[in-house]
Structure formats: C-alpha cells, structure tokens
Amino acid sequence: MFPEYRELITNLKGKDAHFQRKFDEHNRLDEDIKELEKSNASDYTSEVKELKLKKLHLKEEIHQILKSHE
C-alpha cells in the first residue's frame, strides 16, 4: 500500500500510535477479507462487502495522514 510513502509509513508506524492503529486495522481487515473469500469461494457476502468498504475508508484515512506529512 502506497509504495511512494514507504519511508514515511515506517517512520509514522514508529512514532504515531493513531497511524499505527489505522495501519494495523487496515491489514487486519485485508486478512479477514481474504479468509472469508477463500471459504466462500466466489460468493460475495454482505459481510465481505462491508469489510471492503471499511478497508477502503481506512485506506483513504491513511492516505490523508500521509499527504499531511509530505
């Protein structure tokens, strides 16, 4: 996620607890989605859609934080 911000992400993860929580939550959602998709094959449940929406919102929040530190 955001390879152009790799160094900044590393710095923020070590210094900003709020950023770290957002980043960890995004990764957790990503793993949860992968597991649900595996177990449901190509069946997209409302739960998967909801998790993907949450993940998208977190990604947008993370991007805003990164842009504010440029």
Backbone as XML, in Angstrom:
<?xml version="1.0"?>
<chain id="A" units="angstrom">
  <residue number="1" name="MET">
    <atom name="N" x="0.845" y="-1.183" z="0.000"/>
    <atom name="CA" x="0.000" y="0.000" z="0.000"/>
    <atom name="C" x="0.886" y="1.240" z="0.000"/>
  </residue>
  <residue number="2" name="PHE">
    <atom name="N" x="0.672" y="2.105" z="-0.943"/>
    <atom name="CA" x="1.380" y="3.374" z="-1.077"/>
    <atom name="C" x="2.904" y="3.223" z="-1.061"/>
  </residue>
  <residue number="3" name="PRO">
    <atom name="N" x="3.451" y="2.549" z="-2.057"/>
    <atom name="CA" x="4.907" y="2.353" z="-2.072"/>
    <atom name="C" x="5.687" y="3.667" z="-2.112"/>
  </residue>
  <residue number="4" name="GLU">
    <atom name="N" x="5.082" y="4.704" z="-2.652"/>
    <atom name="CA" x="5.754" y="6.007" z="-2.715"/>
    <atom name="C" x="5.939" y="6.630" z="-1.329"/>
  </residue>
  <residue number="5" name="TYR">
    <atom name="N" x="5.214" y="6.108" z="-0.346"/>
    <atom name="CA" x="5.297" y="6.621" z="1.029"/>
    <atom name="C" x="5.969" y="5.621" z="1.975"/>
  </residue>
  <residue number="6" name="ARG">
    <atom name="N" x="6.651" y="4.644" z="1.432"/>
    <atom name="CA" x="7.215" y="3.553" z="2.244"/>
    <atom name="C" x="8.026" y="4.060" z="3.440"/>
  </residue>
  <residue number="7" name="GLU">
    <atom name="N" x="8.928" y="5.000" z="3.192"/>
    <atom name="CA" x="9.776" y="5.509" z="4.275"/>
    <atom name="C" x="8.943" y="6.259" z="5.322"/>
  </residue>
  <residue number="8" name="LEU">
    <atom name="N" x="8.020" y="7.084" z="4.848"/>
    <atom name="CA" x="7.159" y="7.836" z="5.766"/>
    <atom name="C" x="6.287" y="6.883" z="6.590"/>
  </residue>
  <residue number="9" name="ILE">
    <atom name="N" x="5.766" y="5.856" z="5.968"/>
    <atom name="CA" x="4.946" y="4.873" z="6.681"/>
    <atom name="C" x="5.760" y="4.234" z="7.808"/>
  </residue>
  <residue number="10" name="THR">
    <atom name="N" x="6.983" y="3.847" z="7.488"/>
    <atom name="CA" x="7.854" y="3.232" z="8.500"/>
    <atom name="C" x="8.075" y="4.196" z="9.664"/>
  </residue>
  <residue number="11" name="ASN">
    <atom name="N" x="8.342" y="5.456" z="9.346"/>
    <atom name="CA" x="8.560" y="6.460" z="10.398"/>
    <atom name="C" x="7.309" y="6.672" z="11.243"/>
  </residue>
  <residue number="12" name="LEU">
    <atom name="N" x="6.158" y="6.817" z="10.601"/>
    <atom name="CA" x="4.921" y="7.077" z="11.334"/>
    <atom name="C" x="4.514" y="5.879" z="12.198"/>
  </residue>
  <residue number="13" name="LYS">
    <atom name="N" x="4.743" y="4.676" z="11.698"/>
    <atom name="CA" x="4.395" y="3.490" z="12.485"/>
    <atom name="C" x="5.169" y="3.456" z="13.793"/>
  </residue>
  <residue number="14" name="GLY">
    <atom name="N" x="6.368" y="3.999" z="13.788"/>
    <atom name="CA" x="7.173" y="4.002" z="14.997"/>
    <atom name="C" x="6.912" y="5.174" z="15.920"/>
  </residue>
  <residue number="15" name="LYS">
    <atom name="N" x="6.280" y="6.230" z="15.404"/>
    <atom name="CA" x="6.126" y="7.463" z="16.186"/>
    <atom name="C" x="4.689" y="7.875" z="16.467"/>
  </residue>
  <residue number="16" name="ASP">
    <atom name="N" x="3.744" y="7.378" z="15.682"/>
    <atom name="CA" x="2.364" y="7.866" z="15.757"/>
    <atom name="C" x="1.424" y="6.689" z="16.045"/>
  </residue>
  <residue number="17" name="ALA">
    <atom name="N" x="0.976" y="6.579" z="17.280"/>
    <atom name="CA" x="0.126" y="5.456" z="17.691"/>
    <atom name="C" x="-1.196" y="5.434" z="16.917"/>
  </residue>
  <residue number="18" name="HIS">
    <atom name="N" x="-1.750" y="6.602" z="16.632"/>
    <atom name="CA" x="-3.001" y="6.686" z="15.868"/>
    <atom name="C" x="-2.800" y="6.102" z="14.472"/>
  </residue>
  <residue number="19" name="PHE">
    <atom name="N" x="-1.729" y="6.494" z="13.819"/>
    <atom name="CA" x="-1.421" y="5.972" z="12.490"/>
    <atom name="C" x="-1.206" y="4.463" z="12.556"/>
  </residue>
  <residue number="20" name="GLN">
    <atom name="N" x="-0.473" y="4.009" z="13.547"/>
    <atom name="CA" x="-0.197" y="2.587" z="13.700"/>
    <atom name="C" x="-1.492" y="1.787" z="13.832"/>
  </residue>
  <residue number="21" name="ARG">
    <atom name="N" x="-2.445" y="2.297" z="14.622"/>
    <atom name="CA" x="-3.734" y="1.610" z="14.790"/>
    <atom name="C" x="-4.479" y="1.519" z="13.461"/>
  </residue>
  <residue number="22" name="LYS">
    <atom name="N" x="-4.507" y="2.624" z="12.715"/>
    <atom name="CA" x="-5.188" y="2.640" z="11.409"/>
    <atom name="C" x="-4.537" y="1.642" z="10.463"/>
  </residue>
  <residue number="23" name="PHE">
    <atom name="N" x="-3.222" y="1.654" z="10.426"/>
    <atom name="CA" x="-2.472" y="0.769" z="9.545"/>
    <atom name="C" x="-2.716" y="-0.698" z="9.915"/>
  </residue>
  <residue number="24" name="ASP">
    <atom name="N" x="-2.655" y="-1.010" z="11.191"/>
    <atom name="CA" x="-2.895" y="-2.380" z="11.659"/>
    <atom name="C" x="-4.324" y="-2.827" z="11.367"/>
  </residue>
  <residue number="25" name="GLU">
    <atom name="N" x="-5.279" y="-1.941" z="11.576"/>
    <atom name="CA" x="-6.681" y="-2.263" z="11.305"/>
    <atom name="C" x="-6.875" y="-2.561" z="9.819"/>
  </residue>
  <residue number="26" name="HIS">
    <atom name="N" x="-6.264" y="-1.766" z="8.959"/>
    <atom name="CA" x="-6.352" y="-1.988" z="7.515"/>
    <atom name="C" x="-5.806" y="-3.375" z="7.164"/>
  </residue>
  <residue number="27" name="ASN">
    <atom name="N" x="-4.661" y="-3.722" z="7.703"/>
    <atom name="CA" x="-4.056" y="-5.028" z="7.428"/>
    <atom name="C" x="-4.906" y="-6.168" z="7.982"/>
  </residue>
  <residue number="28" name="ARG">
    <atom name="N" x="-5.494" y="-5.964" z="9.159"/>
    <atom name="CA" x="-6.360" y="-6.994" z="9.747"/>
    <atom name="C" x="-7.589" y="-7.225" z="8.868"/>
  </residue>
  <residue number="29" name="LEU">
    <atom name="N" x="-8.188" y="-6.133" z="8.397"/>
    <atom name="CA" x="-9.350" y="-6.249" z="7.514"/>
    <atom name="C" x="-8.979" y="-6.976" z="6.228"/>
  </residue>
  <residue number="30" name="ASP">
    <atom name="N" x="-7.810" y="-6.676" z="5.695"/>
    <atom name="CA" x="-7.344" y="-7.328" z="4.479"/>
    <atom name="C" x="-7.253" y="-8.840" z="4.681"/>
  </residue>
  <residue number="31" name="GLU">
    <atom name="N" x="-6.686" y="-9.252" z="5.812"/>
    <atom name="CA" x="-6.577" y="-10.682" z="6.117"/>
    <atom name="C" x="-7.959" y="-11.319" z="6.328"/>
  </residue>
  <residue number="32" name="ASP">
    <atom name="N" x="-8.837" y="-10.619" z="7.036"/>
    <atom name="CA" x="-10.192" y="-11.139" z="7.258"/>
    <atom name="C" x="-10.927" y="-11.340" z="5.938"/>
  </residue>
  <residue number="33" name="ILE">
    <atom name="N" x="-10.792" y="-10.380" z="5.045"/>
    <atom name="CA" x="-11.450" y="-10.459" z="3.731"/>
    <atom name="C" x="-10.912" y="-11.650" z="2.944"/>
  </residue>
  <residue number="34" name="LYS">
    <atom name="N" x="-9.607" y="-11.816" z="2.936"/>
    <atom name="CA" x="-9.002" y="-12.948" z="2.213"/>
    <atom name="C" x="-9.520" y="-14.276" z="2.742"/>
  </residue>
  <residue number="35" name="GLU">
    <atom name="N" x="-9.612" y="-14.401" z="4.056"/>
    <atom name="CA" x="-10.103" y="-15.648" z="4.651"/>
    <atom name="C" x="-11.567" y="-15.905" z="4.292"/>
  </residue>
  <residue number="36" name="LEU">
    <atom name="N" x="-12.376" y="-14.867" z="4.355"/>
    <atom name="CA" x="-13.798" y="-15.028" z="4.009"/>
    <atom name="C" x="-13.970" y="-15.374" z="2.537"/>
  </residue>
  <residue number="37" name="GLU">
    <atom name="N" x="-13.178" y="-14.758" z="1.691"/>
    <atom name="CA" x="-13.286" y="-15.045" z="0.258"/>
    <atom name="C" x="-12.852" y="-16.478" z="-0.051"/>
  </residue>
  <residue number="38" name="LYS">
    <atom name="N" x="-11.856" y="-16.969" z="0.670"/>
    <atom name="CA" x="-11.417" y="-18.354" z="0.481"/>
    <atom name="C" x="-12.519" y="-19.327" z="0.856"/>
  </residue>
  <residue number="39" name="SER">
    <atom name="N" x="-13.125" y="-19.085" z="1.989"/>
    <atom name="CA" x="-14.135" y="-20.015" z="2.475"/>
    <atom name="C" x="-15.442" y="-19.924" z="1.692"/>
  </residue>
  <residue number="40" name="ASN">
    <atom name="N" x="-15.695" y="-18.781" z="1.098"/>
    <atom name="CA" x="-16.938" y="-18.602" z="0.348"/>
    <atom name="C" x="-16.726" y="-18.663" z="-1.161"/>
  </residue>
  <residue number="41" name="ALA">
    <atom name="N" x="-15.533" y="-19.062" z="-1.568"/>
    <atom name="CA" x="-15.176" y="-19.134" z="-2.989"/>
    <atom name="C" x="-15.501" y="-17.805" z="-3.670"/>
  </residue>
  <residue number="42" name="SER">
    <atom name="N" x="-16.311" y="-17.838" z="-4.703"/>
    <atom name="CA" x="-16.606" y="-16.597" z="-5.426"/>
    <atom name="C" x="-17.875" y="-15.918" z="-4.909"/>
  </residue>
  <residue number="43" name="ASP">
    <atom name="N" x="-18.405" y="-16.447" z="-3.841"/>
    <atom name="CA" x="-19.617" y="-15.899" z="-3.238"/>
    <atom name="C" x="-19.282" y="-14.644" z="-2.435"/>
  </residue>
  <residue number="44" name="TYR">
    <atom name="N" x="-19.808" y="-13.504" z="-2.841"/>
    <atom name="CA" x="-19.553" y="-12.268" z="-2.103"/>
    <atom name="C" x="-20.723" y="-12.010" z="-1.157"/>
  </residue>
  <residue number="45" name="THR">
    <atom name="N" x="-20.441" y="-12.177" z="0.087"/>
    <atom name="CA" x="-21.479" y="-11.971" z="1.083"/>
    <atom name="C" x="-21.542" y="-10.495" z="1.450"/>
  </residue>
  <residue number="46" name="SER">
    <atom name="N" x="-22.596" y="-10.134" z="2.131"/>
    <atom name="CA" x="-22.716" y="-8.750" z="2.590"/>
    <atom name="C" x="-21.619" y="-8.424" z="3.593"/>
  </residue>
  <residue number="47" name="GLU">
    <atom name="N" x="-21.168" y="-9.432" z="4.326"/>
    <atom name="CA" x="-20.095" y="-9.223" z="5.292"/>
    <atom name="C" x="-18.793" y="-8.827" z="4.585"/>
  </residue>
  <residue number="48" name="VAL">
    <atom name="N" x="-18.484" y="-9.508" z="3.497"/>
    <atom name="CA" x="-17.275" y="-9.185" z="2.731"/>
    <atom name="C" x="-17.385" y="-7.774" z="2.167"/>
  </residue>
  <residue number="49" name="LYS">
    <atom name="N" x="-18.524" y="-7.450" z="1.630"/>
    <atom name="CA" x="-18.717" y="-6.106" z="1.077"/>
    <atom name="C" x="-18.554" y="-5.033" z="2.149"/>
  </residue>
  <residue number="50" name="GLU">
    <atom name="N" x="-19.097" y="-5.298" z="3.321"/>
    <atom name="CA" x="-18.987" y="-4.345" z="4.432"/>
    <atom name="C" x="-17.529" y="-4.178" z="4.863"/>
  </residue>
  <residue number="51" name="LEU">
    <atom name="N" x="-16.805" y="-5.283" z="4.954"/>
    <atom name="CA" x="-15.394" y="-5.221" z="5.338"/>
    <atom name="C" x="-14.575" y="-4.468" z="4.289"/>
  </residue>
  <residue number="52" name="LYS">
    <atom name="N" x="-14.887" y="-4.699" z="3.027"/>
    <atom name="CA" x="-14.165" y="-3.999" z="1.960"/>
    <atom name="C" x="-14.424" y="-2.493" z="2.017"/>
  </residue>
  <residue number="53" name="LEU">
    <atom name="N" x="-15.630" y="-2.120" z="2.344"/>
    <atom name="CA" x="-15.954" y="-0.704" z="2.469"/>
    <atom name="C" x="-15.187" y="-0.077" z="3.632"/>
  </residue>
  <residue number="54" name="LYS">
    <atom name="N" x="-15.136" y="-0.775" z="4.764"/>
    <atom name="CA" x="-14.372" y="-0.286" z="5.919"/>
    <atom name="C" x="-12.893" y="-0.151" z="5.559"/>
  </residue>
  <residue number="55" name="LYS">
    <atom name="N" x="-12.383" y="-1.149" z="4.842"/>
    <atom name="CA" x="-10.975" y="-1.135" z="4.441"/>
    <atom name="C" x="-10.692" y="0.060" z="3.528"/>
  </residue>
  <residue number="56" name="LEU">
    <atom name="N" x="-11.595" y="0.326" z="2.601"/>
    <atom name="CA" x="-11.436" y="1.465" z="1.700"/>
    <atom name="C" x="-11.409" y="2.780" z="2.477"/>
  </residue>
  <residue number="57" name="HIS">
    <atom name="N" x="-12.293" y="2.920" z="3.445"/>
    <atom name="CA" x="-12.319" y="4.145" z="4.261"/>
    <atom name="C" x="-11.022" y="4.299" z="5.053"/>
  </residue>
  <residue number="58" name="LEU">
    <atom name="N" x="-10.527" y="3.207" z="5.585"/>
    <atom name="CA" x="-9.259" y="3.263" z="6.320"/>
    <atom name="C" x="-8.112" y="3.645" z="5.388"/>
  </residue>
  <residue number="59" name="LYS">
    <atom name="N" x="-8.122" y="3.092" z="4.193"/>
    <atom name="CA" x="-7.070" y="3.419" z="3.224"/>
    <atom name="C" x="-7.103" y="4.910" z="2.888"/>
  </residue>
  <residue number="60" name="GLU">
    <atom name="N" x="-8.295" y="5.456" z="2.729"/>
    <atom name="CA" x="-8.432" y="6.891" z="2.459"/>
    <atom name="C" x="-7.923" y="7.711" z="3.644"/>
  </residue>
  <residue number="61" name="GLU">
    <atom name="N" x="-8.242" y="7.294" z="4.855"/>
    <atom name="CA" x="-7.759" y="7.997" z="6.048"/>
    <atom name="C" x="-6.236" y="7.946" z="6.125"/>
  </residue>
  <residue number="62" name="ILE">
    <atom name="N" x="-5.687" y="6.774" z="5.870"/>
    <atom name="CA" x="-4.228" y="6.615" z="5.901"/>
    <atom name="C" x="-3.586" y="7.510" z="4.850"/>
  </residue>
  <residue number="63" name="HIS">
    <atom name="N" x="-4.168" y="7.558" z="3.669"/>
    <atom name="CA" x="-3.620" y="8.401" z="2.605"/>
    <atom name="C" x="-3.652" y="9.879" z="2.999"/>
  </residue>
  <residue number="64" name="GLN">
    <atom name="N" x="-4.717" y="10.295" z="3.618"/>
    <atom name="CA" x="-4.806" y="11.688" z="4.067"/>
    <atom name="C" x="-3.728" y="12.003" z="5.104"/>
  </residue>
  <residue number="65" name="ILE">
    <atom name="N" x="-3.506" y="11.079" z="6.021"/>
    <atom name="CA" x="-2.456" y="11.285" z="7.030"/>
    <atom name="C" x="-1.105" y="11.393" z="6.341"/>
  </residue>
  <residue number="66" name="LEU">
    <atom name="N" x="-0.837" y="10.513" z="5.394"/>
    <atom name="CA" x="0.437" y="10.534" z="4.679"/>
    <atom name="C" x="0.618" y="11.846" z="3.913"/>
  </residue>
  <residue number="67" name="LYS">
    <atom name="N" x="-0.435" y="12.281" z="3.235"/>
    <atom name="CA" x="-0.342" y="13.545" z="2.475"/>
    <atom name="C" x="-0.089" y="14.725" z="3.401"/>
  </residue>
  <residue number="68" name="SER">
    <atom name="N" x="-0.636" y="14.688" z="4.603"/>
    <atom name="CA" x="-0.453" y="15.805" z="5.524"/>
    <atom name="C" x="0.968" y="15.889" z="6.071"/>
  </residue>
  <residue number="69" name="HIS">
    <atom name="N" x="1.752" y="14.825" z="5.911"/>
    <atom name="CA" x="3.128" y="14.792" z="6.393"/>
    <atom name="C" x="4.155" y="14.981" z="5.265"/>
  </residue>
  <residue number="70" name="GLU">
    <atom name="N" x="3.686" y="15.278" z="4.078"/>
    <atom name="CA" x="4.616" y="15.462" z="2.954"/>
    <atom name="C" x="5.450" y="16.702" z="3.145"/>
  </residue>
</chain>
